[in-house]
């Protein structure tokens, strides 16, 4: 039995490199509210399957997005419909695995990102990938 168990996914992380949780929500037709400027925003996509909110000035914008979701059934229905449509445009695991394999085999970028400390952005290191 496949039944709908969530209405909305909220991912307000300050740092989110990719947004896999958002993609998983969308794959199940569940819209999301995410923090603007993170990888979760990219995962959300452009199909209006939720909202990306600016939280740098405080939580008021998140509260506003949640209030809009709760108080406007038409908005909630549009987000849900967009999430159901977005699931068909998400990258498939085979495509992701092929991209990773290409990078490992050295046919991708010749640099890698060093994990960032909690106080700053990722640092680019010009060390090439190891030879396969």
C-alpha positions as CSV (number, residue, x, y, z in Angstrom):
1,X,0.0,0.0,0.0
2,X,1.5,3.3,-1.1
3,X,-0.1,6.1,0.9
4,X,0.7,9.8,1.4
5,X,2.2,10.2,4.8
6,X,3.6,13.8,4.7
7,X,2.2,17.1,3.4
8,X,5.3,19.3,3.4
9,X,9.0,18.9,3.9
10,X,11.0,21.7,5.6
11,X,14.8,21.9,5.3
12,X,16.1,25.1,6.8
13,X,19.7,24.1,7.2
14,X,22.2,26.9,7.2
15,X,24.5,24.8,5.0
16,X,23.2,22.1,2.6
17,X,25.5,20.9,-0.1
18,X,23.0,19.0,-2.2
19,X,19.5,18.5,-0.8
20,X,19.0,14.8,-1.2
21,X,16.2,15.0,1.5
22,X,14.4,17.5,-0.8
23,X,14.7,15.3,-3.8
24,X,13.4,12.3,-1.9
25,X,10.4,14.4,-0.8
26,X,9.7,15.5,-4.4
27,X,10.1,11.9,-5.6
28,X,7.1,11.1,-3.3
29,X,5.2,14.1,-4.5
30,X,5.8,16.1,-1.3
31,X,6.6,19.8,-1.8
32,X,9.3,21.5,0.3
33,X,10.3,24.7,1.9
34,X,14.1,25.2,1.9
35,X,16.6,27.8,2.8
36,X,17.6,30.1,-0.1
37,X,21.3,29.9,-1.2
38,X,21.8,26.2,-0.3
39,X,22.0,23.0,-2.4
40,X,18.5,22.3,-1.2
41,X,17.3,25.2,-3.4
42,X,18.9,23.6,-6.4
43,X,17.3,20.3,-5.6
44,X,13.9,22.0,-5.3
45,X,14.2,23.1,-8.9
46,X,12.2,25.7,-10.8
47,X,8.8,24.1,-10.9
48,X,7.3,25.9,-7.9
49,X,7.1,22.7,-5.9
50,X,7.5,24.7,-2.7
51,X,9.5,27.8,-1.7
52,X,13.1,28.9,-1.1
53,X,13.1,31.4,1.7
54,X,15.8,33.8,2.9
55,X,16.5,33.1,6.6
56,X,19.5,35.5,7.0
57,X,17.3,38.1,8.7
58,X,15.5,35.7,10.9
59,X,12.8,33.1,10.9
60,X,9.9,35.4,9.9
61,X,10.1,34.4,6.2
62,X,10.0,30.7,7.1
63,X,7.0,31.5,9.3
64,X,5.4,33.3,6.5
65,X,5.9,30.5,4.0
66,X,4.5,28.0,6.5
67,X,1.5,30.2,7.3
68,X,0.8,30.6,3.5
69,X,0.9,26.8,3.1
70,X,-1.5,26.3,6.0
71,X,-3.9,29.1,5.2
72,X,-4.1,28.9,1.4
73,X,-5.4,25.5,0.2
74,X,-5.0,26.6,-3.5
75,X,-1.3,27.3,-2.9
76,X,-0.8,24.0,-1.1
77,X,-2.5,22.2,-4.1
78,X,-0.3,24.0,-6.6
79,X,2.8,23.1,-4.7
80,X,1.7,19.5,-4.4
81,X,0.9,19.3,-8.2
82,X,4.3,20.8,-9.0
83,X,6.0,18.3,-6.7
84,X,4.2,15.4,-8.4
85,X,5.4,16.7,-11.8
86,X,9.0,17.4,-10.5
87,X,9.5,13.8,-9.6
88,X,9.7,12.9,-13.3
89,X,12.5,15.4,-13.9
90,X,14.8,14.4,-11.0
91,X,18.2,12.9,-11.9
92,X,18.1,9.1,-11.8
93,X,20.6,7.1,-9.8
94,X,22.2,5.7,-12.9
95,X,23.0,9.2,-14.2
96,X,24.4,10.2,-10.9
97,X,26.6,7.0,-10.7
98,X,27.8,7.6,-14.2
99,X,28.9,11.2,-13.3
100,X,30.7,10.0,-10.2
101,X,32.4,7.2,-12.3
102,X,33.5,9.8,-14.9
103,X,35.1,12.0,-12.2
104,X,36.8,9.0,-10.5
105,X,38.3,7.9,-13.9
106,X,39.7,11.4,-14.4
107,X,37.5,12.6,-17.2
108,X,36.0,15.3,-15.1
109,X,37.4,18.4,-13.4
110,X,41.0,18.2,-12.4
111,X,40.4,19.5,-8.9
112,X,38.4,18.6,-5.9
113,X,36.8,20.5,-3.1
114,X,38.2,20.2,0.5
115,X,35.4,20.1,3.1
116,X,34.8,23.5,4.5
117,X,35.3,24.4,8.1
118,X,32.0,25.5,9.8
119,X,33.0,29.2,9.5
120,X,33.5,29.5,5.8
121,X,32.9,28.3,2.2
122,X,34.6,25.3,0.6
123,X,38.2,25.8,-0.4
124,X,39.3,24.8,-3.9
125,X,42.4,22.7,-3.9
126,X,44.3,22.2,-7.1
127,X,45.3,18.6,-6.3
128,X,44.4,16.3,-9.2
129,X,42.3,13.2,-8.7
130,X,44.4,10.1,-8.2
131,X,45.0,8.0,-11.2
132,X,42.7,5.0,-11.5
